[in-house]
Amino acid sequence: MVELNSNLHFLSTFEGAGEEHFPEDEQAILDNVNDKVAAKASLGELMEFLFNAVQELYPCDRIGLAFLDDEGRRIVAHWTKALYEPILLAPGYGEDLAQSSLHTVIDSGCSRIIYDLERYEEEHPMSASTRLLVREGVRSSMTCPLLVEERILGVLFLSAREPKVYTPYHARLWRALAERISQAVEKAWRIEQLTAANQAYNEVLAFVSHELKNPVASMMTDARVLVDGYLGELDSRQKQKLERLIKKGNYLLDLIREYLDLARMEGGSLRLNAADIFLEEEVLEPSFEIIQPQLQERGMRLERHFPDKPGMVSCDPSLLKIVLVNLLGNAVKYGQEGGLIRLRYDHSPNRFVVSVWNEGPGFPAEERSRLFRKFSRLQSPELKARKGTGVGLYTAWRIAHLHGGRMDAHSKQGSWAEFTLEIPQPLPEL
């Protein structure tokens, strides 16, 4: 035990060892926490559960959870709940650990009791967090480190609006609770961090893609104006340079389109807006028109195999256009130059199927499992040498599943590859 004065008490990890057998009713609460804490779906739910459990043990007007930040130089409040309002020391508040008595908690793993917070404020007038707590009406507090495999993750604060309500016994009980929840807190916190990082990634992805799209499209328009001679005749060398620029611009636009689709999908804004349509008119032909310039550039032929009697199907035409542009674009990109592409469409009362077949290198059977995975690309040398992101097929697969359908792929290596989209009819309620 370390006591700086009669108002501040540090309880070491070993103080009270051998006295950790709590009364039956308190032990039952600890066991209940131990049994249920891992099942909580979020950090907020876990802390709400702890706040309610603590009320049965000892005085508690306020609970706070804070995590170490900036390589242990700062402590940042993450979650707080109180039986009163307003809360002035709110989530997001951060404070340096240097010259704070919290530094002892972090460095040694001790628990800390402050018996009288008003007196502590007089003794530590530079402590902004103490000043805020006193303004909230807090008069005593206990602080316990959260340890996971001997790493200190952060701290739990327990506070009351009466002075001198906590004892070393309470601190040992509080530490026993902290031991039971530390791993669950870390797991929930890491999930929150990953979720926030993923959201930030999606926002940046969408922003950058959107900001690139307009200037690239504008440059492409200017280049086509020059190639078509609207600003004067060009010699063959100048035209070749511009046509190369246009080709690279088309690649960039395809890349931007794929990442914008991915950002919409990952951000949850890609929703199903189903309608009854003629698939040939509203999806298949418009998709073919988009990839036709690349098809002509590679000297490839497209065969269409459609039903004799067009029928209406239920789907989201804008989303299926994303799928078909991707499948046809891949057939052109990875197919054999001068080769054949077949676009086949068939429908029945309970489903419709669209497949895209192309002559070309195909893919090895052992690499089939890599398809439809985000950022995954096939590793065979001939396919790896061709530019791609591994995004388009994943987005197509997600759209198929959004319709309650599926994607499939088959190939004969060195000869052909075929990708198939199947959508049930009517669309299931998902």
N, C-alpha and C positions, 0 to 999 in steps of 0.2 A: 504494500500500500504506500502511496505517496500523497502527502497532504501539503499543499503550499500554504494554506491557512485554513481556518475552521469553516470557511465558506466554499472551498473547492476541494473535492475528493477524487483521487484517481484510484480505480480498483484494478489491480493487475490481473493478468490472465489466471494466475495461480492463487490469488487471494480467495479464500473460501473453498479451495479444493477439498473434496471429501465431504462438503456440506451441500452438495448439489441434489440431495434427495428432498424434494419439495413435498408439502402436504398433498394429500390425495386429490383434493379438488383442483389445486393449482397444476399438479402433474397431469390431470385429465385434460386441462386446457392446453397444456404444452403438447400432449399426445394428439389432440384434435388438430392443432395447427400443423404438426408434423405430418399427419395423415392427409390433410386437405390442401395444403399450400401448393403442392406441385401441380394440382389439377386446375389451378386458376389460369384463365385464358390470356390475361394481360397483366402488366405490372400494376395498373390502377385497380384492377379487381383483386389482386393479391394484397395490396396495401389496404384496401377497404376492409377485406376480411381480417387483416391483422388489427386494424383500428378497433373493430367491433370486439375481437377476442381480448384485447388489452383492457377494455372497459370492465371485464369481470375480474381483473387481477389487482389493479391499483389505480390511483387517480390519474386521469389522462384527459386533458382538454385539447391537446394538440399532438399530432405526429408529423414528423418531417423526415424525408429521405433525401440524401445528397450523395453525389458521386464525385470521386476525384477526377480532376481534369488537368490538362496541360502538364502531363507527366508528373502529377502529384503536387504541383505548385499551388493549385487552386482547388477549392471545393465549391460545387455548384448545386443549388437546391433543385430537385427534380420533381418531387411530389409532396404535397402538404394537405392535411385535412385538420380542421379545428371545429370545436363545438360553438364557436363564436365568429363574429365578423367585426371589422374587416381583417383579412390576413394581409399583413404588410410585408412580411418576409416570404415572398411568393416564389413558385417555381421559376427558374431562370436566374435567380439572384446568385451571384458568385462573389467569393472573397478569397484573398490570398491567405495561405496557411502560415506564412512567416509571422512570427511574434504573436501567434494565437495559441491559446491553451489547447485548441484542437490539434495542434501540431503534435502534442504528446500522445493524444489518442491514436493518431495515424502512425507515428513512429514506433510506439511501443505496443499497440494493440490493447491498451487499457480502456476501461470504461470510465466515464467522467460524470460526477454529480456536481451541479451548482445548486447550493441550498437556497440562496437568495440572489435573484438576478439583478435587483436594483442595486444591491451592494456591489455585485460583480461589475456593473456598469460604472460605478464610481471608481473602482479599482482599475478598470480598463476603458477609459473614456474614448479611446480610438476605435473601439469595436463597433462598427456600424450595424452588424447583425444583432448584437445585444441590444443596441438602442432601439431597433425595430421591434424586437420581441417584447421589450419593456413597454413600448407604446401599444402593443397588442394586449397588454395586461398579463403577460407571462411572468411568473415569479420564481419558479424553480424548474430545473430540467435535468434529464439524464441523457447521456450520449453513449452509444455503443458502436464499435466498429463492425463492419460486415466483412468477415474473412472467408475467402474461398481458397482452399489449399494453401493456406498461409499467406495469400495475397490479400491486401486490404483494398476492397472495391469501393467502399464509401462508408457512410455512417447513418445510423438511425437516431433521430432525436425524439424524445418523449418529454412533454412539457405539461405543467399544471399552472393554474392561476393563483395558487396558494403557495407561500414560501415553505421550505423545509418539509416537503411531503415525501421525499424519496430518501431511502436508506441504502447502505451497501447491500442489504438483502434484496431490495428491489432491483438494484443494479445487476446482481447475479441472476435473478429471474429474467430480467430484460435481455441479458447476454445469452441465456439459454434459448430464449425465443429467437434471437438474432442468428444463433448457430443453426437453428432449424430452417430458417428461411433464406439464408445467404445464397445458396446455390440456385434456388428458385428465382430470387431477385435478379441474380446475374443473368440467368437464362432469359427472363422476360425483358430485361434491359437491353441485352444484345439483339433480341428480336426487334425491339423498338428502334435501335440504332440502324439495323439492316433495312427496316422498312423506310426509315427517314432517308437513308442513303439511296435506296432504290427510287424513292419519290424524287429526290434531287437529281438523280441521274436521268430519270424520264423527263423532268422539266428542262434540263440542260439540252438533252437530246432533241426534244421538240423545238426548243428555242433556236438552237444552232441550225437544225435542218430547215426550219422555216425561214430564218434569216439568209441562208444560202440559196434557197430555191428561187426567189425573185431576181437577184442579180445574175445568177447563172442563166435563167430563162431569158433575161433581157440581153445578155451577151450572145446567146444563141440566135435570138431574133436579129440582132445587128449583123452577125456573121452571115445569116441566110440572105439578108438584104444585099450584102456585098457580093456574095456568090452569084445571086440571080442578076447582077449587073444593074441594079436600080441606081447606083451612084457612079456608074461608069464601067466600061469593060475592063476585065482583069485578064492577065495572061494565064496560061495553064499552070505555071508554077505557083502563082498567087492563089489560084482556085484550090490547088492541092493542099496548100497550107491551111486555108480556111476550112476545107472539108475535113481535114484532120482535127482542127479545132472543134468543129461541130460534132465529130464522132466522140471526142473526149468530153464535150459538154453533155452529150446524150448519156454517156456513162455516169457522169456526176448527177444528172437529173434522176436517173434510175436509182442511184444510191440514195439520194435525198428522199425520193418517194418511199423506198423501203424503210428507211429509218423513221420517217414521219408516220408510216403505218404502224411500225413497232411501238413508237412513242404513244400513239393513240391506244393501242392494244394494252400495253403495260400500264398506262395511266388510267385504264378503266373507262375511257371515253368512247371505245369502239363498241357500240350497242347495235343490237339486231333490230332493224326496222323492216319487217317482212311485208311483202306485197305479192299479189298474184300477177305474174308477168309472162310474156313470151320470151323464153331464155335466149333464143337465137337473136331476136331484135335488140334486146336491152342489155345483154351481157356478152354473148359470144362474138357477134360481129363488131361491136365497139372495141372489144379487147384485141381482136385481130387488127383493126385499123391502127391501134397504138403501136403494135410491134412490126407492122408492115415495112417501115423503112429499114429496120435491121434485117428483116427477112430478105428483102431485095438486095441489100448490100452484100449478104453472104450467098446470094444466088440459090436460095432454098425454095422449095415448093411446098404449098400447104394444100392438103386434101381435107374437105369437109364431109363428114358423114352424119347427116341429121335425119330425124324422123320424116317420113313422107307427109304426115299430117301434124303440123305444129299444135302443141297443146300448152295450156297454161300451167305454170308451176309456182309454188310458194317459196320465196327466199328473199334475202336482202340483196337487190341487184348491185348496189354500190360495193358491198363487201365481196360478192362473188366476182366482180370485175377485178378486184385486187388479186384474187386467187388466179383467175384466168390469165391476166397479164403476166403474173409471175411464172405460171406453168409454160405459157407460150414463149415468154422471154428466155426462160432456161432452155427450152428446146432449141431456140435459135443459137443461144450462147454456147451450149455444150454439144449441140448436134454437129453432124458432118457438113462441112461447107459444100454447097451444091446438092445437099441431101434432101430427103423427104420428111415432112411433118404431117401427122394425121391428127385432126381434131374430131373426136367422135362424141356424139351426144345421143342419149336415149332416155326415154322416160316411161314409167308405168304408173298405175294408180298408187303404189306404195313407195316409190322412190324415183329419183332421176340420177343419172350417172354421166359425168363428163370425163373424158380421158384425152391426154395429149401424149402421142407417141412420136419418137424421132429416131432417125438413123444416126448412129454415132458410136462413141466409145462405150456407152453404158457405164455401169458401175459394178464392182465386185460384190458378190452375194454377202461376204462377211462385213461389208461396210453399210449394208442396208439399214442397220440399227442406228446409224449416225444421222440418217435423214430426219427431217422435221424437228431437229433439236436446235435451240437458239445458239447462234454463232458457230455451229458445227459445220465443217466442210469435209467433203470426201478427200481421202489422202492418196488416191491413185495418182501417179505423176501427171498423166494427161489432163485430168480434171483439176488438179491442184494448180496447174500452170495458168488456168483461166481465171480471170478476176471474178470475185464473188464475196459476199459478206456472211453467208450462212443465216441471213435474216428472213429472206423472202419465203422460203419453204416453211419455216417455223410460223410465220404470220398466217400463211395459207392453212396450215394445220389447225391453228387456233380458230380461224374463221369457220372451218369445217365443223369443229366441235361446238362452236357457238350456235350452229344450225342443228346440232344433234347428229351430225354426220361424221364422216371419217375420210382420211386420205390414205392412199396406198401407193406403192411403187414396186415395179418389177423391171428386170433387165436381163439381157444376154450380153455379157461383157464382150466388147469389141464389135457389137452388132447394133443393139438398139436399147432404148430405155422408154418406159411408159409410166406416167403418173396419173392416178385416178382419183376423182372427187365423187363421193356418193352422199346424197342428201335425202333423208326420209321425207315422205309425203303422206299426210300433212305433217308440217313441222311439229315436233314434240314440244310440250310445255316444259321449259327448263327453268 
